[in-house]
């Protein structure tokens, strides 16, 4: 159960229930994260600030520290957030 963590304080000698556990947070609100944009042709990385807590696969908001804009990304690892491309980069590369 290494992918779970306590959701609340646990008491010694009491059984642990499923509601006492949550998926391990890989991204913590207010902490720096690596923002990754990847296509077949290139990979871009920058640093952002997490605006939400998130576990693997969660959609979280991230503040782009340069532009001060909020972007959405998917948690893919410890302090790593991937920004999904919706074909925009592929279209730009073919023109």
RODO-2510 file (C-alpha; in nm, 4 decimals, decimal comma):
residues 95
     n   res          X          Y          Z
     1     x     0,0000     0,0000     0,0000
     2     x     0,2846     0,2425    -0,0679
     3     x     0,0615     0,4433    -0,3019
     4     x    -0,1711     0,5425    -0,0156
     5     x    -0,1333     0,7839     0,2742
     6     x    -0,3384     0,8729     0,5799
     7     x    -0,6253     1,1100     0,5115
     8     x    -0,6616     1,1995     0,8796
     9     x    -0,4953     1,1303     1,2134
    10     x    -0,4771     0,7601     1,2939
    11     x    -0,5081     0,6277     1,6462
    12     x    -0,2820     0,3619     1,7888
    13     x    -0,4611     0,0295     1,8328
    14     x    -0,7569     0,1250     1,6106
    15     x    -0,8181    -0,0453     1,2760
    16     x    -0,7445     0,1538     0,9615
    17     x    -1,0500     0,1925     0,7383
    18     x    -1,0490     0,2701     0,3658
    19     x    -1,1997     0,6122     0,4361
    20     x    -0,8884     0,6876     0,6457
    21     x    -0,6675     0,6582     0,3353
    22     x    -0,6233     0,8515     0,0106
    23     x    -0,3971     0,8217    -0,2911
    24     x    -0,0509     0,9591    -0,2206
    25     x    -0,0203     1,3265    -0,3145
    26     x     0,2529     1,3752    -0,5718
    27     x     0,1846     1,7485    -0,6138
    28     x     0,1236     1,9766    -0,3173
    29     x    -0,0541     2,3110    -0,3325
    30     x     0,1851     2,6071    -0,3203
    31     x     0,4927     2,4008    -0,4055
    32     x     0,7030     2,4241    -0,7243
    33     x     0,6337     2,1719    -1,0005
    34     x     0,7981     2,0884    -1,3308
    35     x     0,5595     2,1680    -1,6155
    36     x     0,6152     1,9417    -1,9165
    37     x     0,4876     1,9956    -2,2708
    38     x     0,5806     1,7078    -2,5002
    39     x     0,5329     1,6307    -2,8676
    40     x     0,7021     1,3763    -3,0932
    41     x     0,9422     1,6498    -3,2090
    42     x     1,0354     1,8134    -2,8762
    43     x     0,9984     1,8357    -2,5009
    44     x     0,9690     2,1661    -2,3145
    45     x     1,0033     2,2000    -1,9387
    46     x     0,9579     2,4961    -1,7074
    47     x     0,8819     2,5572    -1,3416
    48     x     0,5355     2,6473    -1,2155
    49     x     0,3546     2,6656    -0,8831
    50     x     0,0859     2,4118    -0,7976
    51     x    -0,2487     2,5702    -0,7132
    52     x    -0,4051     2,2346    -0,6143
    53     x    -0,3033     1,9123    -0,4446
    54     x    -0,2943     1,6147    -0,6783
    55     x    -0,2350     1,2417    -0,7034
    56     x    -0,1245     1,0502    -1,0127
    57     x    -0,3656     1,1186    -1,3003
    58     x    -0,5420     1,4131    -1,1334
    59     x    -0,6077     1,7341    -1,3231
    60     x    -0,4518     2,0274    -1,1347
    61     x    -0,4152     2,4009    -1,1850
    62     x    -0,0620     2,5378    -1,2168
    63     x     0,0527     2,8996    -1,2149
    64     x     0,3004     2,9756    -1,4948
    65     x     0,5529     3,1877    -1,3051
    66     x     0,6659     3,3786    -1,6145
    67     x     0,3305     3,4754    -1,7647
    68     x     0,1334     3,4646    -1,4369
    69     x    -0,1374     3,2661    -1,6194
    70     x    -0,3116     2,9611    -1,4788
    71     x    -0,2848     2,6419    -1,6851
    72     x    -0,4317     2,2954    -1,6362
    73     x    -0,2213     1,9818    -1,6360
    74     x    -0,2186     1,6155    -1,5404
    75     x    -0,0055     1,4855    -1,2527
    76     x     0,2401     1,2324    -1,3997
    77     x     0,4983     1,2007    -1,1214
    78     x     0,6444     1,3527    -0,8083
    79     x     0,6178     1,7307    -0,8673
    80     x     0,5695     1,6697    -1,2425
    81     x     0,2683     1,8006    -1,4366
    82     x     0,2142     1,7334    -1,8086
    83     x     0,0194     1,9789    -2,0207
    84     x    -0,1858     1,7831    -2,2743
    85     x    -0,1584     1,8931    -2,6365
    86     x    -0,4766     1,8830    -2,8363
    87     x    -0,3150     1,8705    -3,1789
    88     x    -0,2259     2,2414    -3,1682
    89     x     0,1489     2,1858    -3,1947
    90     x     0,1112     1,9287    -3,4718
    91     x    -0,0891     2,1766    -3,6796
    92     x     0,1684     2,4511    -3,6272
    93     x     0,4558     2,2198    -3,7219
    94     x     0,2951     2,1170    -4,0513
    95     x     0,2263     2,4701    -4,1744
***
